[in-house]
Amino acid sequence: MKNTTSIGAVLAASLLLSACGKQDVTATAETERLTADNAKLQAEVVALRKQVEELSLTPQLLLARVNEALVADKTVEARQASDTLDKRFADSAQAKAAKAALTKYEAAVAEREAQAKALEARGFYALQPQSAPTISGVTVRVESLQLGKRWQFDAQSDESYYRDAERGERFVLMRSTVQSTDKNPKLPDVGVYRIDGKKMTLLALMSYEFRRWSSYGTFIGLYHDFKNDFAHTPAVPFNAAARVSDEDASKPFAVVVTGELCHERGSKSGQPEVVYRRLVSCASKTDLEVDDFAKGGYRVLAFFNRPKGV
C-alpha cells in the first residue's frame, strides 16, 4: 500500500513539472515575439523620423547649414549639405549659392596655405602690405604712413591743432579715411610692432583724431558736423598716430591693423566735444607670430626700415 502511494506521488510530481516546463517554453516564445515586435516598431519609428527630417530639409535650411559649416571650418559637413542640396534642388538659387560659397571658401583656404608656406620661408616680409583692409565691415583706406615730429588734426577754417613729440621720440603718422555702412561703427585697432626675426612685439597703439571740421562752429559744437558722422556719411577722414622712441623708429617695424574694433565714438569736455577713444576692454595681442597673419586676423599696412634682400 505504501509503495502504491509513493508511485502516485512521483507521477503527480512529474506531471506538474512537465506542465511548468511547457508554461516556461510558452512564456519564452511570447517574450521573444514581443521583443521582435518592439524592435520592428523602433526601426519603423527611426525610419519615419528620418523621412520627416528629409521632408523638412528646405533649400533655405540646407544653404544655412552650408554657411554655418564653412564659418566653423567644417568643410566635410558643408560639402555634404551642398551635395544634398544639389541632388534634391539642383536648379534652385540656394544650390548655386552653396556651390559659390564652397568655391570661395576653398580659394581662401588655398590662399592661406600658400601664404603660410611663404611666411615659413621668408617670415613676415612674405606678407603683402594692404592699403585698404576691411575688418568686420569697416574699411581703413590708408592715404599715407610716415614718421614725423608733429601730429596735426582738427583742422577748421585756417587753423589746426597739433601735438609735438618729445625729445628722443617721434610719431608714426597715418592719414586714412574710414569707410563703413554702419551708422555708428567702432574703428579698428592699429599697432606699431617691432620685428625681431619671426616675432613681432607691440611698441605702441594708434589714437584717432578727426582730420578736419567743416567750420569753426562745428568744431566748438555750435552746429553738428555731418561730414564727421557715420550716420550721415559712409566715409570719415582721420589722422591717427602712435608715439615711439627714436631708437625703435630706426629699427625694422611694421604698422599692423588688428581684427579688433576698439575705438568708440563718445564725448568729452572741451573742444571738440565729439571724439573716438579706445575701449579699455580691447586686448590686441602684444606678441605676434606668422600664424596670426596666416589666419587672417592681422594685416600689415606698411613695413619700415625693411632689411635689404627680404
C-alpha positions as CSV (number, residue, x, y, z in Angstrom):
1,M,0.0,0.0,0.0
2,K,2.8,2.3,0.8
3,N,4.6,1.5,-2.5
4,T,1.4,2.4,-4.4
5,T,1.2,5.7,-2.7
6,S,4.8,6.6,-3.4
7,I,4.4,5.8,-7.1
8,G,1.4,8.0,-7.3
9,A,3.1,10.9,-5.7
10,V,6.1,10.6,-8.1
11,L,3.7,10.5,-11.1
12,A,1.9,13.6,-9.8
13,A,5.1,15.5,-9.4
14,S,6.3,14.5,-12.8
15,L,3.1,15.7,-14.4
16,L,3.4,19.0,-12.5
17,L,6.9,19.6,-13.6
18,S,6.0,18.8,-17.2
19,A,3.2,21.4,-17.1
20,C,5.6,24.0,-15.7
21,G,8.1,23.3,-18.4
22,K,5.5,23.8,-21.1
23,Q,4.5,27.1,-19.5
24,D,8.1,28.3,-19.4
25,V,8.6,27.5,-23.1
26,T,5.4,29.3,-24.0
27,A,6.4,32.4,-21.9
28,T,9.9,32.5,-23.5
29,A,8.4,32.3,-27.0
30,E,6.0,35.1,-26.2
31,T,8.8,37.3,-24.8
32,E,10.9,36.7,-28.0
33,R,7.9,37.6,-30.1
34,L,7.3,40.8,-28.2
35,T,10.9,41.7,-28.3
36,A,11.0,41.2,-32.1
37,D,7.8,43.3,-32.5
38,N,9.3,46.1,-30.3
39,A,12.5,46.1,-32.4
40,K,10.4,46.3,-35.6
41,L,8.4,49.2,-34.2
42,Q,11.5,51.1,-33.1
43,A,13.0,50.6,-36.6
44,E,9.8,52.0,-38.1
45,V,9.9,55.0,-35.8
46,V,13.5,55.7,-36.8
47,A,12.6,55.4,-40.5
48,L,9.7,57.7,-40.0
49,R,11.8,60.3,-38.2
50,K,14.4,60.2,-40.9
51,Q,11.6,60.6,-43.5
52,V,10.2,63.6,-41.6
53,E,13.7,65.1,-41.3
54,E,14.3,64.7,-45.1
55,L,11.0,66.3,-45.9
56,S,11.8,69.2,-43.6
57,L,15.1,69.9,-45.5
58,T,14.2,73.0,-47.4
59,P,16.7,74.7,-49.8
60,Q,17.0,77.6,-47.3
61,L,17.8,75.3,-44.4
62,L,20.4,73.4,-46.4
63,L,22.1,76.6,-47.6
64,A,22.1,77.8,-43.9
65,R,23.9,74.6,-42.9
66,V,26.5,75.1,-45.6
67,N,27.2,78.6,-44.5
68,E,27.3,77.6,-40.8
69,A,29.7,74.8,-41.5
70,L,32.0,77.0,-43.5
71,V,32.1,79.6,-40.8
72,A,33.2,76.8,-38.4
73,D,35.7,75.5,-40.9
74,K,33.8,72.2,-41.1
75,T,34.5,71.5,-44.8
76,V,33.1,67.9,-44.9
77,E,29.8,68.9,-43.3
78,A,29.5,71.9,-45.7
79,R,30.1,69.7,-48.7
80,Q,27.6,67.1,-47.5
81,A,24.9,69.7,-47.1
82,S,25.8,71.2,-50.5
83,D,25.6,67.7,-52.2
84,T,22.2,67.1,-50.6
85,L,21.1,70.5,-51.8
86,D,22.4,69.8,-55.3
87,K,20.6,66.4,-55.5
88,R,17.3,67.5,-54.2
89,F,17.1,71.1,-55.5
90,A,19.6,71.1,-58.4
91,D,18.2,74.2,-60.2
92,S,17.5,76.3,-57.1
93,A,19.2,79.6,-56.3
94,Q,20.3,78.1,-53.0
95,A,22.1,75.2,-54.7
96,K,24.0,77.7,-56.8
97,A,24.8,79.9,-53.8
98,A,26.1,76.9,-51.9
99,K,28.4,75.9,-54.7
100,A,29.7,79.5,-54.9
101,A,30.3,79.7,-51.2
102,L,32.2,76.5,-51.3
103,T,34.3,77.7,-54.2
104,K,35.1,81.0,-52.5
105,Y,36.0,79.2,-49.2
106,E,38.3,76.7,-50.9
107,A,40.0,79.6,-52.8
108,A,40.5,81.4,-49.5
109,V,41.9,78.2,-47.8
110,A,44.3,77.7,-50.8
111,E,45.5,81.3,-50.5
112,R,46.0,81.0,-46.7
113,E,48.0,77.8,-47.2
114,A,50.2,79.4,-49.9
115,Q,50.7,82.4,-47.6
116,A,51.6,80.1,-44.7
117,K,54.3,78.5,-46.9
118,A,55.7,81.8,-47.9
119,L,55.7,83.0,-44.3
120,E,57.6,79.9,-43.2
121,A,60.2,80.7,-45.9
122,R,60.5,84.5,-45.6
123,G,58.9,85.4,-42.3
124,F,56.8,88.5,-42.0
125,Y,58.3,90.0,-45.2
126,A,56.4,87.5,-47.2
127,L,53.2,89.5,-46.3
128,Q,51.9,91.9,-48.9
129,P,51.1,95.3,-47.2
130,Q,47.4,96.3,-47.7
131,S,46.3,99.8,-48.3
132,A,42.6,99.3,-47.7
133,P,41.9,96.3,-45.4
134,T,38.4,95.6,-44.3
135,I,37.8,94.4,-40.7
136,S,34.2,93.3,-39.8
137,G,32.7,95.6,-42.4
138,V,34.9,98.6,-41.6
139,T,37.5,99.6,-44.2
140,V,40.6,101.6,-43.4
141,R,41.8,103.3,-46.6
142,V,45.4,104.4,-45.9
143,E,46.5,107.6,-47.7
144,S,49.9,107.9,-46.1
145,L,52.1,106.4,-43.4
146,Q,55.2,108.2,-42.3
147,L,57.4,109.2,-39.4
148,G,57.3,112.8,-38.1
149,K,57.7,115.0,-35.1
150,R,54.3,116.7,-35.3
151,W,50.8,115.2,-35.4
152,Q,48.3,117.6,-36.9
153,F,44.5,117.2,-36.7
154,D,41.2,119.0,-36.1
155,A,41.7,121.5,-38.9
156,Q,39.0,124.1,-39.3
157,S,39.0,127.3,-41.3
158,D,42.7,128.3,-41.4
159,E,43.6,126.7,-38.1
160,S,44.5,123.2,-36.9
161,Y,45.7,121.6,-33.7
162,Y,48.8,119.6,-33.2
163,R,51.0,117.6,-30.8
164,D,54.7,117.6,-30.9
165,A,56.8,114.6,-29.9
166,E,59.1,114.9,-27.0
167,R,62.9,114.7,-27.3
168,G,64.0,111.2,-28.3
169,E,60.6,110.3,-29.7
170,R,58.6,110.7,-32.8
171,F,55.2,109.8,-34.2
172,V,54.2,107.1,-36.7
173,L,51.6,109.2,-38.6
174,M,48.7,107.7,-40.6
175,R,46.3,109.6,-42.8
176,S,43.3,107.5,-43.6
177,T,39.7,107.5,-44.5
178,V,37.5,105.0,-42.6
179,Q,34.5,103.7,-44.5
180,S,31.5,101.8,-43.1
181,T,27.9,101.1,-43.9
182,D,27.2,101.0,-40.1
183,K,25.9,104.3,-38.8
184,N,28.0,104.1,-35.6
185,P,30.9,101.8,-36.2
186,K,33.9,101.2,-33.9
187,L,37.3,101.9,-35.5
188,P,39.9,99.2,-35.9
189,D,42.9,98.9,-33.5
190,V,46.2,99.8,-35.3
191,G,49.5,99.0,-33.7
192,V,53.2,99.6,-34.3
193,Y,55.1,96.3,-33.9
194,R,58.9,95.8,-33.7
195,I,60.1,93.0,-36.0
196,D,62.6,90.6,-34.4
197,G,63.0,87.5,-36.7
198,K,59.7,85.6,-36.7
199,K,58.2,87.5,-33.8
200,M,56.6,90.9,-33.6
201,T,56.4,92.9,-30.3
202,L,53.9,95.7,-29.7
203,L,55.6,99.1,-29.3
204,A,52.5,101.4,-29.4
205,L,48.9,101.6,-30.3
206,M,47.5,104.4,-32.5
207,S,44.9,107.0,-31.4
208,Y,42.4,108.6,-33.8
209,E,41.6,112.3,-34.2
210,F,39.3,113.9,-36.8
211,R,41.3,115.4,-39.6
212,R,39.1,118.4,-40.2
213,W,35.9,120.1,-39.3
214,S,33.5,121.9,-41.7
215,S,33.8,125.1,-39.8
216,Y,34.9,126.6,-36.5
217,G,31.2,126.5,-35.4
218,T,31.1,122.7,-35.9
219,F,34.5,122.3,-34.1
220,I,33.3,124.1,-30.9
221,G,29.9,122.3,-31.0
222,L,27.6,125.1,-32.1
223,Y,26.5,123.0,-35.1
224,H,26.6,119.4,-36.0
225,D,29.3,118.3,-38.4
226,F,27.6,115.8,-40.7
227,K,30.8,115.1,-42.5
228,N,32.3,113.6,-39.3
229,D,29.3,111.5,-38.5
230,F,28.9,108.0,-40.0
231,A,25.1,108.3,-39.5
232,H,25.2,110.8,-42.4
233,T,28.2,109.8,-44.4
234,P,29.8,106.5,-45.3
235,A,33.4,107.8,-45.1
236,V,35.1,109.9,-42.4
237,P,38.8,111.2,-42.7
238,F,41.1,110.7,-39.7
239,N,44.6,111.5,-38.7
240,A,46.0,108.8,-36.4
241,A,49.3,108.5,-34.6
242,A,51.4,106.4,-32.3
243,R,54.4,107.6,-30.3
244,V,57.7,105.6,-30.5
245,S,61.3,106.2,-29.4
246,D,63.9,107.3,-31.9
247,E,65.7,104.0,-31.3
248,D,62.7,101.9,-32.2
249,A,61.9,104.1,-35.1
250,S,65.4,103.4,-36.6
251,K,64.9,99.6,-36.4
252,P,62.6,97.3,-38.5
253,F,59.0,97.7,-37.6
254,A,55.5,97.2,-39.1
255,V,52.2,99.1,-38.8
256,V,49.6,96.4,-38.3
257,V,45.8,96.6,-38.2
258,T,44.3,94.0,-35.9
259,G,41.0,92.2,-36.1
260,E,39.7,94.2,-33.1
261,L,37.2,97.1,-33.4
262,C,38.3,99.1,-30.4
263,H,37.8,102.8,-30.8
264,E,34.3,104.1,-29.9
265,R,32.6,107.4,-30.6
266,G,31.9,109.4,-27.4
267,S,32.1,112.8,-25.9
268,K,34.4,114.7,-23.6
269,S,34.6,118.1,-22.0
270,G,36.3,120.8,-24.1
271,Q,36.6,121.2,-27.8
272,P,35.8,119.3,-29.9
273,E,33.2,117.5,-27.8
274,V,33.0,114.5,-30.1
275,V,35.9,112.1,-30.1
276,Y,36.9,108.5,-30.7
277,R,38.6,106.8,-27.8
278,R,40.0,103.3,-27.3
279,L,37.9,100.9,-25.1
280,V,39.8,99.6,-22.1
281,S,38.2,96.2,-22.7
282,C,40.1,95.8,-26.0
283,A,43.0,93.3,-25.9
284,S,45.1,93.3,-29.1
285,K,48.0,90.9,-28.8
286,T,51.3,92.2,-27.7
287,D,53.3,89.4,-29.4
288,L,52.6,88.3,-32.9
289,E,53.8,85.3,-34.9
290,V,53.4,84.4,-38.5
291,D,50.4,82.2,-37.7
292,D,48.5,85.3,-36.6
293,F,48.7,86.7,-40.1
294,A,48.2,83.3,-41.8
295,K,44.8,83.0,-40.1
296,G,43.8,86.4,-41.5
297,G,43.2,88.2,-38.2
298,Y,46.0,90.7,-38.5
299,R,47.0,92.7,-41.6
300,V,50.2,94.6,-42.4
301,L,49.7,98.2,-43.5
302,A,53.4,99.0,-44.0
303,F,56.9,98.0,-43.2
304,F,59.6,100.5,-42.1
305,N,63.4,100.0,-42.3
306,R,63.0,96.8,-44.2
307,P,66.3,94.9,-44.4
308,K,67.9,94.5,-47.8
309,G,67.3,91.3,-49.6
310,V,63.9,90.4,-48.0
